[in-house]
Amino acid sequence: MTVVQMTPAQEIRLGLLKTVGNDAGAFTEANKFVGDDVLKFELFRECYNVTYNENTPVSKTITAIAEAKQRYDLITAQ
């Protein structure tokens, strides 16, 4: 059996998919924001996991993205 290593980008995408509960719409929105940026991924995942006011994965994702953008801007501001 051959073991194939995932690329960092594949690891991020798999993590996004797991975070949003395998919801394709939520994954698509999250992937637009995160891309291949590890910091954005970590911020998104943290925000998604503490977003309780939304009922669907897509709405939860949109709320988490907004919060993650604010945190990202705060961290990367010079």
C-alpha positions as CSV (number, residue, x, y, z in Angstrom):
1,M,0.0,0.0,0.0
2,T,1.4,3.4,-1.0
3,V,1.0,6.3,1.4
4,V,0.3,9.6,-0.3
5,Q,1.1,12.7,1.6
6,M,-1.4,15.6,1.4
7,T,-0.2,19.0,0.3
8,P,-0.7,21.9,2.7
9,A,-3.5,23.2,0.5
10,Q,-5.3,19.8,0.6
11,E,-5.0,19.7,4.3
12,I,-6.6,23.1,4.6
13,R,-9.4,22.1,2.2
14,L,-10.0,18.9,4.1
15,G,-10.1,20.8,7.4
16,L,-12.6,23.3,5.9
17,L,-14.8,20.5,4.7
18,K,-14.7,18.8,8.1
19,T,-15.3,22.1,9.9
20,V,-18.5,22.9,8.0
21,G,-19.9,19.4,8.3
22,N,-19.3,18.4,4.7
23,D,-21.8,21.0,3.5
24,A,-20.8,21.9,-0.1
25,G,-22.2,25.5,-0.1
26,A,-20.6,26.3,3.2
27,F,-17.3,24.8,2.0
28,T,-17.4,26.9,-1.2
29,E,-17.9,30.1,0.8
30,A,-15.2,29.3,3.3
31,N,-12.7,28.3,0.6
32,K,-13.2,31.6,-1.1
33,F,-12.1,33.4,2.1
34,V,-9.4,31.0,3.3
35,G,-7.7,30.0,0.0
36,D,-4.4,28.4,1.0
37,D,-3.8,30.8,3.9
38,V,-3.1,28.8,7.2
39,L,-3.8,31.9,9.4
40,K,-7.1,32.5,7.7
41,F,-8.0,28.8,8.1
42,E,-7.2,28.8,11.8
43,L,-9.2,32.1,12.4
44,F,-12.1,30.8,10.4
45,R,-12.2,27.5,12.2
46,E,-12.1,29.2,15.6
47,C,-14.9,31.6,14.6
48,Y,-17.0,28.9,13.1
49,N,-16.8,26.8,16.2
50,V,-18.1,29.6,18.4
51,T,-20.9,30.9,16.1
52,Y,-24.1,29.7,17.8
53,N,-26.7,32.2,16.5
54,E,-27.0,30.7,13.0
55,N,-29.0,27.7,12.0
56,T,-27.5,26.5,8.7
57,P,-23.9,25.7,7.8
58,V,-23.9,28.4,5.1
59,S,-25.2,31.2,7.4
60,K,-22.9,30.1,10.1
61,T,-20.0,30.2,7.6
62,I,-20.9,33.7,6.4
63,T,-21.0,34.9,10.0
64,A,-17.7,33.2,10.8
65,I,-16.0,34.7,7.7
66,A,-17.0,38.2,8.8
67,E,-15.6,37.7,12.3
68,A,-12.4,36.0,10.9
69,K,-11.9,38.9,8.5
70,Q,-11.9,41.3,11.4
71,R,-9.5,39.2,13.4
72,Y,-7.2,38.8,10.4
73,D,-7.2,42.5,9.7
74,L,-6.3,43.1,13.4
75,I,-3.5,40.6,13.4
76,T,-2.0,41.7,10.0
77,A,-2.3,45.5,10.6
78,Q,1.0,47.2,10.7
